[in-house]
Amino acid sequence: MIEVDRLTKFYGNHAAIRDVSFTAEPGQILGFLGPNGAGKTTTMRILTGYMPASSGTARVAGFDVFEDSRDVRQRVGYLPENPPLYREMTPFSYLSFVAQIKGVSRGDRGAAVQRALEATATDDVAKQPLGTLSRGYKQRVAIAQAIVHDPEVIVLDEPTIGLDPKQVIGIRKLIKGLASDRTVILSTHILPEVTQLCDKVVIISRGEIVAEDTTDSLTATEDLEHVFLRVTASDVVADGDAAAEEPGAAEATGAETSAGPSEADSSEDSEDEAGGVDSDSPAGDAR
């Protein structure tokens, strides 16, 4: 369970988020929506223990994010928008490494890795270098690293970005399955994805929560797109100014990117799309 109460984060004199409050129950998928720069990344990084808030409280799986940060991190799985995958490692070795960092004991590590591989349908490529896998498989491995320590809460930031339609369907099924006994926060700009997957929706605009309700209630009289446009109507920010809404977000993204795939990795993914490589093939980057 997640309980957020009046979270506020200042960067200098600017409030990236202000009095953010919401809850998410076990077994629930919560869609966390908002325009670019609205405060989504700041909120998620606070909930996962990557940065402190200026004020307010947050509890994850019964533990205070600020007073019990280590306990929270052991119970949260986080998929950043730019996941830290290492090209030279195999999914098995990478997940073993992550499991060790997450505190999984040596005796339990092998079984934990195998469960994560099977849950994400990546066990068939467990021994292949990550740099040779297709983008869809890389994303599955990235989700596997978020669940390898069997967390009670999973936070997913744009999990289907850049995937082809078939890969998107597979990832959505995976997310639905993960929520059976966990709390999942899903941040995405794809509104139909939220309608299909999420039990509850929270919308943030200019650092403040402007809507929170079940998906069914929010969409009872209008579709989610119209709800989103209506409640964020005041958040009219030019593209060039959007980053200013969330100072420090660029640094946060940079930190994730620096730990993530290399430029060569990104360029090869682009070549896959340009070259028409079969997305079903595990070796989507292989020549």
KALIN-V64043 format. One line per field, one symbol per residue. phi: phi as a letter, one per 40 degrees, with the letter a starting at -180 (. if undefined). psi: psi as a letter, one per 40 degrees, with the letter a starting at -180 (. if undefined). burial: b if it has 16 or more other C-alpha atoms within 10 Angstrom, else e. A space follows every 50 residues. Layout:
phi = ???
psi = ???
burial = ???
This chain:
phi = .bbbbfcbbbbgccccbafcbabacdgbbbcbbicdgchccdccccccgc acccagbabbfgbccccbdcccccbbbbbccbccbbdcccdccccccccc ccgccdcccccccccccccbfbccbcbcddcccccccccccccdccbccf ccbbbbbfcbcgccdcccdccccccccccdbbcbbbbabccdccccbcca bbbbafgbcbaaacccccbcbacccccccccbdcccbcdcbccccbdgcc cccccccccbdccccccccccdcccgcccccdccbcb
psi = ihhhhfhhhhhbehhdihfhhiihiiehhhhhiiiheeeddddddddeee iiidiiihhhfeihdddfdddddeehhhhidgigihdeiidddddddddd deehiddedddddddddddefedefdeihdeeiidddddddddddeedef idhhhhhfeeheiiddddddddddddddedfihhhhhiegdddddddhdi hhhhhfeihehhiiddddedeiidddddddeedegghideeddedgiedd ddddddddeaiiddddddddddddefiheehdgdei.
burial = bbbbbebbbeeeeebbbbbbbbbbbbbbbbbbbbbbbbbbbbbbbbbbbe bbbeebbbbbbebbbbeebebbbbbbbbbbbbbbbbbebbbbbbbbbbbe ebebeeeebeebbbbbbebbbbbebbebbbbbbbbbbbbbbbbbbbbbbb bbbbbbbbbbeebeeebbeebbebbbebbeebbbbbbbbeeebbbebbbb bbbbbbbbbbbbeebeebeeeeebeebbeebbeebebeeeebbbbbbebe ebeeebbeebbbeebeebbeebbeeebebeebbbbee
